[in-house]
Amino acid sequence: MESHNKVTTAVITMVIGLVIGGGIGFAIADMNKSMNNESSNSSQMSKNDGDGITVGGAKMVKDKDIVDNAVNASNVSTLVDLVKKADLVETLKGEGPFTVFGPNNEAFAKLPAATVESLQMPENKATLAKILTYHVVAGTYTSADLRVMAQNGEMLTSVEGEMLMPVMKDNMLYIQDVSGGLSKIQTSDVISSNGVTHVVESVLMPKS
């Protein structure tokens, strides 16, 4: 009888141990999962905070201004050249903050070659400046801000003076110009010391 009680006690003790151990195991697993999720979220934040984002083969750095970051990105070299021709370098190196919707090289390639050549002529400097400043908005608007604005149907006023509208289409973020043309944001939230740049895939056109 005593032997039977000892066996029963041993079995109960083992079961309790397994239950408690299993509970601890599940708790540890849940804790590890939570820590992994936090680590993943932290990693995602670091990718989106500006530093580490690569544009045109160059790392964008928050300590540099919009122009100094752009000159190192090979995919916006046409934009950089046009900004220089329009004498807007010092403006975009200013305190800001600015939000720039920067067309990539492919965006300008979509335009007739004669149009791009014409814009670079000295006599058309004012027109070039008008188009480029239409891509600039005073203030800092991240992609998260733009998505909220798109949902609410809100508009942005460009430095040029005309309106731009953030638009969501197929869960992708676009910027719409006054003529209804849509420019998809290719790379968002490139943070600089004086604002944020979003690389776009088409040139936005103000009214002529």
Secondary structure, 3 states (H helix, E strand, C coil): CHHHHHHHHHHHHHHHHHHHHHHHHHHHHHHHHHHHHHHHHHHHHHHHCCCCCEECCEECCCCCCHHHHHCCCHHHHHHHHHHHHCCCHHHHCCCCCEEEEEECHHHHHCCCHHHHHHHCCHHHHHHHHHHHHCCEEECCCCHHHHHHHHHHCCCEEECCCCEEEEEEECCEEEEECCCCCEEEEEEEEEEECCEEEEEECCCCCCCC
